Amino acid sequence: MKKIGIVLFVFFGVFVNGKAQNPISYRNGMVVSAHPESSQVGVDILKMGGNAIDAAVAVELALAVVYPNAGNIGGGGFMIYRSADGQTAALDYREKAPAQARENMYWDGKGVPITALSMKGGLASGVPGTIAGMVQAHKRYGVLPWKEVVQPAIDLAEKGFRLTEKQASEFTKYHEVFETYSTQASALTSQVIWSKGDLFVQADLAQTLKRVQQDGKSGFYEGETARLIVEEMQRGNGMMTLEDLKQYEAIWRTPIISTYKDLTVISMPPPSSGGIALTALLQSVEQFPLQQWGFQSEQTIQVMVEAARRVYADRAKHLGDPDFWEVPQAELTNKAYNVGRMASMSFQEATPSHAIEAGVFDGYESEETTHYVIVDQHGNAVSATTTLNDSYGAKVVVGGAGFLLNNEMDDFSVKPGTPNMYGLIGGKANAIEGNKRMLSSMTPTILEKKGQLYLVVGTPGGSTIITSVFQTILNVTEFGMNMQEAVAAPRFHHQWLPDQIDFEPQAIDVKVRKALQHKKYVLKERKPYGKVEGILVNEDGSYQGGADPRGDDIAKGY
């Protein structure tokens, strides 16, 4: 079965988007991001003597310019950092609900959710966290002056950059939507039809970034930019206030640290579900001989699906903002618990999701996110996922400020038991409350091997983020793939509800699909998803990059 999986992988990896899948290695530093311009910005900062955090700030702000569907300053994200000497940190700059938010804010008079309100328009937006996060990260770890790491993004906005074919197509596709939900004209609506190679200049965004460059956090959360955000809220029936913006703070949290065989796994804690879920998945499958069974063999897929079924059931009930909900983190990351959860699976037949309930303990996000990974010449590493939630967020450009707002309010349980745009079910743990952070699936992750930096990985993809990172790690550690092969390999996904295996067109051999269907698994083909970015440390200490061929992603270094 392993041979079949590798044949499938080679077909997909070599021919997707016509990109070669040979890994690229560099000695002194590497950046992998969703756009060639942002990757180049990161490398330039490293060459200037900046460290991984300096490059991260520059890349994140550059993505706000060159990747507006997900790169952002109107959204938020999570960052995992590991210093060259092994110190770790987790930065939460997730969006928050406005103070006036309430559990029934998207319900009609009969208590039925009006889902469009949490997805498009000003009311769908949480308080952005990106600028606060970048200021915090730079303040603690950066070595270059703040103004220097912000300047590349300003240059890209002011002078413009050339659109890729994908971007031109998307701008054209979304033109009418931008005009519908934005209350003022913007650079995104300056043309109706866009073409590859068009110069995209964003004068308003350049001015917003200059205020951030000059005044740091207050240049966004107070003054002119804050005024423009609130005026957009007032025109578009949103509820974010000047006080909501002024009170926002990014938070340093303790990473989720676990082991998988001889590896140490460092990932994001709540309000991201990623670190807990990834830990639980790895613990659930560690007992099984995946390497022997092979890539996407019948047994391998069964074990991974049954693990995901149980982990996502726990996610739905137990995970939320730890500042508002007592998350049973120790219990959910206990290896004995997760191994025990797998005892009820059978290789003869699928376990129906309706038979799986969340564990009981005493006392107790289109998928257009984006991800980047960076390692500098000293070995400092960053894995960061940032998002507007859906592609182009709430479809609202802040008038006069030039950036899109997120629609992260849909990541709450709009009503407990009602699925969000990704089909995820949530409960009271993730109910809407004022000033609360919504639950996320973002899973920025760094792995160590024998105490040394080994792998830096993450991806966008809404509810599929967790399983994509999970599969990429196994592709390297169990199935012997290089970094580029691992991020390009076809993927599949299960999230408890709906009770089905979603798979990319080239994933899972036809014979294996039939065998799984015979065991009462429901399989549903879907278009390719996620854009995994990874950096693997070679035995000689150089860095091997993997940029997902599903997008315009690129690995650069020096």
N, C-alpha and C positions, 0 to 999 in steps of 0.2 A: 504494500500500500504506500510505503514511503516513496517509491519510485514514481507512482502515479502523481502524488502530490508535487514532487519536484518538477515533473514535466509540465503540470498545470502552471506552477509558479514561473518557470522559465518562459512559457508562452506569454503570460501576463507581464512579467517584469521586463522582458525585452521589447515588447511591442506596444505597451501602453504609451500613448502620445508620441511614439517614435523615439523615445529617449533611451539611450544606452544605460545599462544598469551596472556598469563597472564602478566600484567604489572609488572615491577620491580621497586622498590622504594628504595632510599638511602637517608640518612639524611645529609651527609656532602659534597657531591659533586657528579657529574655525567658527563660522557662523552658518547656520542653516535656517532659512526663513521662507515665507510664502511668496516673496517677490525678489527678483534680481537686484533691484535698487536698494532695498532694505538690507539684504545680505552684504552688499558692497559697502554700505554705510558702516555696518558693524565691523567689517574687516579694516576699513580705513581708521576707525577709532582705535582698534587694537594696534595698528601700525604706529599710531601717534603716541603710544605708550599707555593707552587706556587699558583698564582691566575688563573682566567679563561683565561687571555691573555697568561700567561706563558704556560698553558696547550694547548692553541690554536696553538701557535708557534710549540710546540713539536709535536702535532698531525699532523699539516699540513706538517711538514718536514718528519715525520714518514710515512705519506701516500705517499710521493714521493718515498719512498723505497718499501713499502709493497703493494701499490696499483697503479702500474705504468700505468694502463690504463686510470686513471683520476687524481689520486694524483700526484702532480707535483712540480718541480721547473722550468720547461720549459714552464709554462703557467701563469695563473693569476687567479684573483677572486675578491670577494667582501665580506666584513665583517660588520655585525651589532653588536655593543657592547652596553650593558646597565650596568652601575655600580649599586652596591647595593643601592646607594642613589638616583637612578633614572636618572643619567646623561646618555645621549645617544650620539653615534658617528657612522659614516659610513665611512669605509675605502675602497677606490677604488684602487685596484691593478690589474686592468684590463690590458690586453696586449694593445700595441699600434702598429699602422702600421709603418714600417720603413719610414724614411724621404723621401726616393725615391719613395714611393708607389704613384700610380696614379689611377684615376678612371677606365681607360681602360686597366689596366695591365693584365687582364685575358681574353681579347677579342681577337678573330682572326681578320684577315684582313677585314672581312665583318661585324665586330661588334658583332659577335655571341660569347657568353661566353664559354670559355673552362673550364668547371667546375672542371675538375680533377686537374687543376693547383692550385686552391684555397683549395684543400682538402688533397693533398698528396705531399710530397717533401718539400724542403727548402723554396720555394717561397710561401708556404701556411702559413708560421709562422709569427706571430707578435712578437714584442719585449716582452719577458717574464716579469711579474710583481711580481711573488710570493715572491722572496727573499726581494725585496724592501718593499713589504707590511708587511712581518713579522718583518723586522727591524723597520719599522715605528711603528707598533703596540706595539712591546716590548719596544721601546724607550719611548713611551708615558705612557704605563700602566703596564709594567712588573715589577716584584719585585725580581725574581731570576736572577742570572747572566746569560747573553746571552749564554755563553759557556755551562752552565748546561742544558739549554732547547734544545740546538742543539745536545748534546751528544747521546741521545737515538736513533736518526735517524742514526748517524754514526755507532753506535753499530749494528743496524739491517742490515745496508749495509755491514759492514765489516765481521761480524760473520755469517750473513745469517739468513733466516727464512724459515719455511716449507710452501710450496705452498698448497693452498686449492685446492679442486677438480676443482672448476670453473677456478682458475688461471692457473692450469696446462693445462686444455683444451684450454684456450684462447692462451697461449704461443705457444702451438703446432699449433693451427689454424693460427696464425699470423706469424709463422716463415718465410715463403717465402716472405711475405710482408715486414717484417723488413729487410730482406736481400736485397730486391729490392730497398728500398728507403733510407736505411742507407748506407753511403759510407764506413764504417769500421765495423769490427766485434765488438760485444758487449756481455754483459752477457745474453741479451735476445736471442741472436743467438748462444749461446754456446752449446745448445742441439737442436736437431730436434724434438724429442719426449719428452714431459714432463709428469710426473706423480704426483698425489697427494702425498705430503710428501717429495718431492724433496727439497733439501737445495738450496736456491737461494742466492748466494753471489754476491755482486756488488762492486768490488774493486774500479773501476773508480769513481762511484758515491760517495763512502766513501771519496775519496780524494777531490772531489768537495765540499762535505759538510764540510770537515775539513778546506778548504779555507774560506768558509762562517763563520765557527765557529771562525776562527782566525781574519778575517778582516771585518766581517759584510757585508754590501752592496758592498763595493769595492772588496770583495773576490769573487763576482760573476760577477759584471758589468765591472770590470777592471781586468788587470793581466791575469793569466793563463787561467781561465775559459772563460773570454771574448775572448781570443785568440782562444781557441778551438771552441767556437761557430762560430766565423767568418770564421775560416778555414773550418768548416762543411758547412757553407753557400757557400763558394767559390767552394767547391767540388760538392755541390748539386744544384748549380744555384739559390741560394737564394739571397736576397738583404740586409740583416741586416748587419750593420757595427759596428765597435768599437764605433763610435760616437753615434749611435742609443742606444747602451747599456749604455754608460756613461751618456747620457742625461735622461734616464728613471727615473721617480719619481712616487711613490705612492701618492695619494691625499686624504686628509680628506675632506669629503663632509657632507652636512646637510641631515640627514635622512628624508624620507617621513613619516610624522606622521599624522595619521587620526584616526577616531573612527568607531567602529562597535558596535552598541547598547551600552552596558556598558563597552566595551573594548577599549583600546588604542592600535593602531597598528603601529609598528615602522618597517620600511622597507627601501629598498635600492633605492636611487635616480638614475637618469641617470648618466653615460651611461648604467646603467641597466634599462630595462623597467619594472622590477619586481615590485617595490614599487608603481609606478603609476598605473600599470595594476591591481595589487591586490586591491589597494584602490578603483579603479573604479568598479571592480567586486563586492566587498563587498557593496559599496554604491548602486549598481544597484539592488541587491537582498534583501537588508535590509527591504524593504517595504513589502515583501511577507511572508506569514506564513509557512516557510520551515519546522519548527518543527512539525506543525500540518499535513502538507502533508507527511512528512516522508522521510527517506533516499532512494534516487534513485526512488522516485515515478515519475509518468508521469509529474505532474506539476512541481516538483522540478527540474527535468532534463531540461524541457523546459525553465524555467526561467534562469537556470545556463548557458545553451547553448546560449540563446538569448543574455544574458549579455556578454558572451565571444565573440560572433560574433561581437558585436559593439566595444568592448574594443580592440580586435586585429586589427580591421580596423583602429582605431585611432593610435594604435602602429605603423602600417606600414607607416603611413604618417608623424606623428609628432615627433617620438622619435629618438634620436641620441645622439652623444657626445655633452654635453652642452657647451663645450669649442669651438665647431665649428658650432653649430646649436642652434637657439633660440627655446628651448622646451617650449611649452605652459603648463607648469606644473600646475600652479594655476587653469587653465581652466579644464584640464583633471582630476583633483582631486576635482573638485567642485561637491558637492552632487546634487545640483539642476540640473546640466548638465547631470550627469549620470542617475538620476531618469528620466529626460526628454527623454533620449535616449531609455528608455524601453517603452515609451508610444506607440511606433509603433508596438510592438509585439502583436501577437494574440495567444490565447490558442487554436484556431481552426486550425491553419495552421502555418507551419514553415515560417519564414521570409527568403527568398532567399538571399544569401550573395551578389549577384550582385545588390541587391536593397539597400544594406547598404554601405554608404560612410563615410569616416572620417569626424568628425566635422570640421566646419570652424570657425576660430577665427580671430578677427581683429589683424593685425600686425604680423601676423605670417607666441641553440647550441645544428652517434649513439648519443646517448644522454648520453655520458659518462663523465659527470661532477661528482663531488662527494661533499657531504655536511657533516658537523659535527656540533654538538651542545654541549655546555659545560656550566655548572653552578657550581660555586665553593661554599665553605662552607659559604662564606659571602653573597652570593646572586648576585655576578657579573655574567653576562651571555654573551655568544658569540654565534652568529649564522653566519656561514661562508660557502660560496660555492666557490669551486675552480675547475679549469677545464683545460683540453687540447683541448676541444671542442669535436671532434669525439673520439671514443675509440682509445687510444694510439696516439691521435693527428695526426701529419703529418706522423707518422710511421718512423720518423727519430730520431735515437739515436745520440747525439752529440759525435763524435769520441773522445775517451780519457776522456770524462767527465761523461758518463754513464747515461744521462737522456734524456727523449724524449722531442721533441719540439712540440708545439701546432700547430693546423691548424685553428686558430681563424680568419684568414683573410676571411674565408668563412662566418663569421658572419656579414661582411659588405654586402651591396647590391652590389654584384659583377657587376650587371647591374640593374638599377632601373626597377622593375616589374618582374625580374627573380627570382624564388624561390631558396632559399639556400637548404642545405642538409636536413633541417627539414621541407621544404615546405613553409617556411615563406617568405612573400613578403615584400620588402622594397622599399623605395624611395630615393629622394635626401638627406633627413635628415641623412641617413646612408650610403651614397656613400663613396667610398674609397678616403682618402686624407692622405698625409704624416703626421705622428705624431698624427693621430686621433685615438681615442679609438672606437672599434667596438661595436655596440649595443648588449646587452645581455638580456637573459630572467631570469637570476639568481635572486632569491627572498629570500635571507636570512631575516628572520623576527622574531621579538620579540613582544609579546603581554603583556600588563599590564591589571590588573583588580583592580579597585579601588586604583590605584596608586601603586600597588604591582606587582612584577614579576609574570606572570601567565603561559606563554607558549613560548617556543623557538622552532622554526621549520624551515625547509628548505629541499631542495631536488635537485638532478641532474635531467636531463631529457630533455635538449634542450628546444624546444618550449612548451613542456608539463609542465615545471617547475611551471609556474604561476598557471595553473589550478590545479595542484597537491597540491600546498600549500593552495590554495583557498578551495579545497575540504577537506583537512585535518583539517583546522580551523573549517569549518562547521561541520565536523564529531564530533568534541569535543563540540563545543558551541551550536549546534542545535540538534544533534542526539544522544547526551549523551554517546559517546564512550570514553573509557579510551585511554591513549596515544598509547598503543600498538595496540589496535583495530583500532584506527584512521589511523595509518600509513599503516596497513595491508589491510584495506578495498579496494575492487576493484574500479578502477577509469575509468573515461571517459574523453574525451577531444574534444574541438572544437576551431579552431583558425581562423575563418572567411574564409580563403582560405587554402586548398581546402574545399568546402562546405560539410562537413561530420562530423558525430560524430564518433570518434574512441573510441572503448571500449575494455577493457580487457575481457577475456573469461568468467569470473564469474560476470562481471558487468552488470547491467540492466536486470531485470527479462524478460523472453521471451515475456510475455504478454505485458509488457511495451514497449519492442522493436517494436512489431507489431503495437501497438497504435501510437507510434511515426512515424513509416513508413507510416501509414495511413494519417498522417498529413504532409507528404512529407519531413520528415527528412530522410537523407541518413545515414545509419549506417554501419560501417566497423569494424569488429573484428580485433584486433591486439594483439601481444604478450604482456605480462606484462611489464610495463615500470616504470622508476623512482625508487628511493630508498630514501623514506622520512625518515628523522630523527627528533625526537621530544623529548622535555622534558616538562612535565606538573608539575606545583607546586601543591601538594596536600594541602588540608585544614589545615593539621598539620604542613605545611612548608617543608615536605620532598619532594624529587624529584622523579617523576615517568617517566621512560624512555620508548620510543618506537623506536625500530630498525626495519627497513623494512625487512620482510622475503624474499623479492625478491632477496636479495644478501647475502653476508657473513657478513652483518652489525650486530653490537652488541652494547648493552648498558652495561656500567660498571660503578660502583661507589663504595662508601664506607661510 
